Amino acid sequence: MAGIRLSSNRSRLLAAATALTASLVMVAGEALAQVPAEPTPTEELNQLRPLNQSSSALSIAAADALLSQAQQAMSQGNRQQAKEKLQQARSMFNQLSGNYQELSSLFTGIDTRLYESNRAKALETAQKRDQATFELAVLHRAEQAPEQAIPLFMEVLRSQQPTRPLGQRAYQQLYELGFVSQPFSLGNNEAEPAETTADETASVSETGDLSLAAAAQMLDESSSAIAAQNYPQAIETLQQARETLNQISTFYQDLAAMFVGINDDLNASLRDQALEAVRQRDQATYRLALIYRTQNQPAQAVPLLMSILRSQQPTRELGQQAYQQLYELGFVEEPFSRSSASVSGSR
């Protein structure tokens, strides 16, 4: 009988212990349910990444916000604010693109995933930078400021090339401005044409000071100033003409290179325009050197004459004239002519 009671007591104790354990588990579960779940490491990381926010000073989101603000300013007719926002956006996108390009190159051959990811971001930000640049150029054109618009359209073309939709739109703007004389389109281009804004079609009939015609007019003005012995005015005009023609020549050279293997006619035409700009630039340089020589300033004249010789070479007429000036100044001791060179070469 004692054994039976002992067994019964053990059973009751075991049942009580089991019930108590179940109760404790239930209470603990309810308590845990009331405690908020801790964020995962990934969630914490995202919350601590300030460059993901549009309020950041350097992020894709922040640059996108600047583009949106520019578009809003345009819709309200506030062109000045739109230009400021577009300038800020293109500067930020340019910095981002450069950083992502560098990051991509750093992981070449090390981590393909990181290489591709950063390369994709570099391309995305470069595209958005070019879009902001294009819109800024269009605004300058609408305000009849082609001297500011043309360099920006050239930036877009250098980045996009004339085979891409945005590059084609930039070239079309140069054509409408009169900076290039021939239109261009790809016959097999499958890309949808981008929408054209009202300001993009603004009528501007001339290229301002950034053209061969304007530079030729500067040369004429310098001739009049020289004839009137107004040398300070002549120097100022010739320096401006040189800078303008040097910029124009670079633009035409870049454009000609873009059409190699794409359009031979355009390549030849643009190359001819580049050569004409170079010829006029060297002519302006020569006149400027002569003025300095007349004023007994050989230290100013010699570098200019040397720049002509580098460009024209001593075999061309203007190059020979520049060398003759160096000889008359006493900078070189021996005269030169094509006939004497032929005689020397035949000996």
C-alpha positions as a printed Julia matrix, in Angstrom:
347×3 Matrix{Float64}:
  0.0     0.0      0.0
  2.85    2.38     0.82
  4.34    1.73    -2.61
  1.07    2.56    -4.3
  0.77    5.88    -2.37
  4.37    6.81    -3.21
  3.73    6.22    -6.89
  0.54    8.26    -6.74
  2.36   11.16    -5.07
  5.06   11.1     -7.72
  2.44   11.22   -10.45
  0.76   14.22    -8.87
  4.1    16.02    -8.46
  5.04   15.3    -12.08
  1.69   16.62   -13.32
  2.05   19.77   -11.23
  5.57   20.37   -12.52
  4.41   19.91   -16.11
  1.57   22.39   -15.62
  3.92   24.92   -14.02
  6.38   24.6    -16.89
  3.63   25.13   -19.46
  2.43   28.2    -17.57
  5.92   29.7    -17.44
  6.42   29.09   -21.17
  3.11   30.83   -21.92
  3.96   33.83   -19.74
  7.42   34.12   -21.3
  5.93   33.96   -24.79
  3.48   36.76   -24.0
  6.31   38.87   -22.57
  8.47   38.35   -25.64
  5.57   39.24   -27.9
  5.35   42.65   -26.2
  9.04   43.43   -26.87
  9.55   45.14   -30.3
 11.69   43.18   -32.73
 15.22   44.48   -33.16
 16.05   45.71   -36.68
 18.15   43.44   -38.82
 21.71   44.52   -39.68
 20.57   45.3    -43.24
 17.76   47.58   -42.02
 20.12   49.37   -39.64
 22.63   49.87   -42.47
 20.01   51.37   -44.78
 18.92   53.78   -42.05
 22.51   54.9    -41.56
 23.27   55.51   -45.28
 22.77   59.27   -45.76
 23.65   59.19   -49.47
 20.4    57.31   -50.12
 18.46   60.43   -49.13
 17.47   63.26   -51.47
 18.65   65.74   -48.82
 22.23   64.56   -49.25
 24.81   66.9    -50.75
 26.08   64.19   -53.11
 23.75   61.43   -54.28
 21.76   60.34   -57.31
 18.57   61.09   -55.38
 19.74   64.63   -54.62
 20.74   65.26   -58.24
 17.39   63.89   -59.43
 15.69   66.29   -57.05
 17.61   69.2    -58.6
 16.41   68.15   -62.06
 12.82   68.06   -60.79
 13.24   71.51   -59.27
 14.61   72.81   -62.57
 11.63   71.44   -64.47
  9.26   72.98   -61.95
 11.01   76.34   -62.28
 10.7    76.13   -66.06
  6.99   75.37   -65.83
  6.64   78.51   -63.71
  8.61   80.58   -66.22
 11.53   81.11   -63.83
 14.4    80.53   -66.26
 17.09   81.92   -63.99
 16.28   79.46   -61.22
 15.99   76.65   -63.77
 19.49   77.42   -65.06
 20.92   77.43   -61.55
 19.33   74.08   -60.7
 20.44   72.51   -63.98
 24.0    73.73   -63.44
 24.01   72.24   -59.95
 22.53   68.97   -61.22
 25.05   68.55   -64.05
 27.92   69.31   -61.69
 26.69   66.73   -59.17
 26.0    64.09   -61.83
 29.46   64.7    -63.3
 31.1    64.17   -59.92
 29.05   61.04   -59.27
 29.84   59.62   -62.69
 33.55   60.16   -62.19
 33.47   58.48   -58.79
 31.53   55.46   -60.05
 33.85   55.1    -63.05
 36.85   55.07   -60.75
 35.22   52.55   -58.41
 34.37   50.31   -61.35
 37.94   50.35   -62.61
 39.26   49.55   -59.13
 37.33   46.27   -59.09
 38.33   45.16   -62.59
 39.52   41.57   -62.31
 38.74   41.51   -58.58
 34.96   41.42   -58.2
 32.82   41.24   -61.34
 29.62   42.02   -59.44
 30.99   45.27   -58.0
 32.6    46.16   -61.33
 29.28   45.82   -63.18
 27.26   47.56   -60.46
 29.48   50.64   -60.33
 29.83   50.73   -64.1
 26.03   50.76   -64.46
 25.79   53.68   -62.03
 28.55   55.52   -63.89
 26.62   55.18   -67.15
 23.33   56.19   -65.5
 24.77   59.34   -63.95
 26.63   60.26   -67.15
 23.38   60.0    -69.1
 21.57   62.21   -66.6
 24.46   64.69   -66.63
 24.23   64.95   -70.41
 20.46   65.41   -70.21
 20.9    68.26   -67.73
 23.59   69.78   -69.97
 21.32   69.58   -73.0
 18.42   71.25   -71.18
 20.74   74.0    -69.95
 22.01   74.59   -73.49
 18.44   74.79   -74.77
 17.69   77.46   -72.16
 20.69   79.51   -73.28
 19.56   79.17   -76.89
 16.04   80.3    -75.97
 17.59   83.39   -74.38
 19.56   84.04   -77.6
 22.91   83.29   -75.98
 24.45   80.92   -78.57
 27.98   81.58   -77.28
 26.96   79.75   -74.1
 24.73   77.15   -75.78
 27.15   75.86   -78.44
 29.91   74.69   -76.03
 27.28   72.81   -74.0
 25.85   71.09   -77.09
 29.42   70.12   -77.96
 29.85   68.57   -74.5
 26.78   66.43   -75.09
 28.06   65.35   -78.51
 31.49   64.39   -77.17
 29.86   62.21   -74.54
 26.93   60.77   -76.48
 28.34   60.78   -80.03
 26.04   61.61   -82.98
 24.8    58.01   -83.21
 22.72   58.19   -80.01
 19.37   59.99   -79.69
 20.61   62.71   -77.33
 23.71   63.25   -79.47
 21.53   63.6    -82.57
 19.38   66.18   -80.82
 22.49   68.15   -79.85
 23.76   68.08   -83.44
 20.34   69.19   -84.68
 20.55   72.19   -82.36
 23.95   73.11   -83.82
 22.46   72.84   -87.3
 19.48   75.03   -86.44
 21.85   77.58   -84.9
 23.89   77.63   -88.11
 27.1    76.4    -86.5
 27.17   73.4    -88.86
 25.98   73.62   -92.44
 24.65   70.1    -93.07
 21.92   68.16   -91.24
 22.48   64.61   -90.03
 20.29   61.62   -89.23
 20.82   57.88   -89.02
 18.71   56.05   -91.57
 18.77   52.86   -89.57
 18.2    54.47   -86.21
 15.56   52.48   -84.33
 15.48   54.73   -81.3
 12.32   56.68   -80.66
 12.82   60.42   -81.1
 12.82   62.24   -77.81
 10.07   64.71   -77.05
 10.86   68.27   -78.02
 10.08   71.02   -75.56
  8.74   74.41   -76.53
 12.01   76.14   -75.61
 14.0    73.62   -77.63
 12.47   74.93   -80.84
 13.13   78.58   -80.03
 14.16   80.48   -83.12
 17.74   81.71   -83.16
 19.03   82.75   -86.55
 22.71   83.3    -85.79
 25.56   81.94   -83.72
 26.6    85.23   -82.15
 30.33   85.75   -81.71
 31.07   82.02   -81.9
 31.23   81.68   -85.68
 33.63   82.09   -88.59
 31.62   85.05   -89.86
 31.86   86.84   -86.5
 35.59   86.15   -86.32
 36.09   87.52   -89.84
 34.27   90.67   -88.76
 36.65   90.99   -85.8
 39.59   90.79   -88.19
 38.07   93.58   -90.29
 37.59   95.69   -87.17
 41.22   95.13   -86.2
 42.33   96.31   -89.65
 40.35   99.53   -89.21
 41.86  100.05   -85.75
 45.38   99.49   -87.11
 44.75  101.95   -89.95
 43.66  104.51   -87.37
 46.76  103.66   -85.29
 44.47  102.66   -82.43
 46.76   99.85   -81.38
 45.22   99.1    -77.95
 41.85   98.53   -79.61
 43.46   96.44   -82.36
 45.26   94.27   -79.79
 42.08   93.68   -77.8
 40.09   92.77   -80.92
 42.78   90.44   -82.27
 43.14   88.64   -78.95
 39.39   88.09   -78.86
 39.45   86.84   -82.45
 42.28   84.4    -81.67
 40.44   82.94   -78.67
 37.19   82.62   -80.62
 38.83   81.01   -83.65
 40.84   78.62   -81.49
 37.65   77.44   -79.79
 35.8    77.14   -83.1
 38.67   75.18   -84.64
 38.66   72.71   -81.74
 34.9    72.24   -82.05
 35.08   71.54   -85.79
 38.01   69.16   -85.34
 36.07   67.24   -82.68
 32.96   67.13   -84.86
 34.92   65.93   -87.88
 36.42   63.1    -85.82
 32.95   62.02   -84.67
 31.83   61.35   -88.24
 34.82   59.28   -89.34
 33.36   56.08   -90.77
 29.8    57.38   -90.29
 29.37   60.16   -92.84
 32.27   61.0    -95.17
 30.67   64.18   -96.52
 30.18   65.62   -93.05
 33.67   64.59   -92.02
 35.18   66.42   -95.02
 32.99   69.5    -94.59
 33.74   69.85   -90.88
 37.43   69.26   -91.46
 37.47   72.09   -94.03
 35.77   74.4    -91.53
 38.35   73.45   -88.89
 41.18   74.28   -91.31
 39.57   77.62   -92.2
 39.26   78.49   -88.51
 42.93   77.61   -88.0
 43.95   79.77   -90.97
 42.02   82.77   -89.67
 43.37   82.24   -86.14
 46.96   82.2    -87.41
 46.25   85.31   -89.5
 45.0    87.1    -86.38
 48.08   85.91   -84.5
 50.38   87.25   -87.22
 48.73   90.68   -87.16
 49.05   90.76   -83.39
 52.75   89.87   -83.6
 53.32   92.68   -86.13
 51.71   95.2    -83.78
 54.0    94.13   -80.94
 57.01   94.38   -83.25
 55.93   97.87   -84.33
 55.74   98.84   -80.66
 59.25   97.41   -80.1
 58.02   94.52   -77.94
 59.88   91.51   -79.38
 59.35   89.49   -76.21
 55.62   89.57   -77.01
 56.06   89.06   -80.76
 58.42   86.06   -80.85
 56.12   83.56   -79.03
 53.27   84.5    -81.37
 55.43   84.02   -84.45
 56.57   80.65   -83.12
 52.96   79.54   -82.63
 52.27   80.37   -86.29
 55.27   78.33   -87.43
 54.12   75.34   -85.37
 50.71   75.52   -86.99
 51.56   76.52   -90.56
 55.05   75.04   -90.9
 57.75   76.96   -92.83
 56.58   75.49   -96.14
 53.38   77.54   -96.25
 53.16   81.21   -97.09
 52.1    82.41   -93.65
 54.73   80.21   -92.03
 57.41   81.72   -94.28
 56.24   85.22   -93.34
 56.47   84.35   -89.65
 60.01   83.0    -90.1
 61.01   86.14   -92.0
 59.83   88.23   -89.05
 61.99   86.14   -86.71
 64.94   86.73   -89.04
 64.37   90.48   -89.19
 64.1    90.58   -85.4
 67.46   88.81   -85.14
 65.99   85.77   -83.4
 67.35   83.49   -86.16
 70.52   84.14   -88.13
 69.8    82.5    -91.47
 67.06   83.56   -93.92
 64.78   80.99   -95.51
 62.87   80.62   -98.77
 61.37   77.66  -100.58
 63.81   78.15  -103.49
 66.87   78.14  -101.24
 65.56   75.04   -99.49
 65.23   73.26  -102.84
 68.81   74.2   -103.8
 70.18   73.04  -100.44
 68.3    69.78  -100.7
 69.68   69.04  -104.18
 73.33   69.36  -103.17
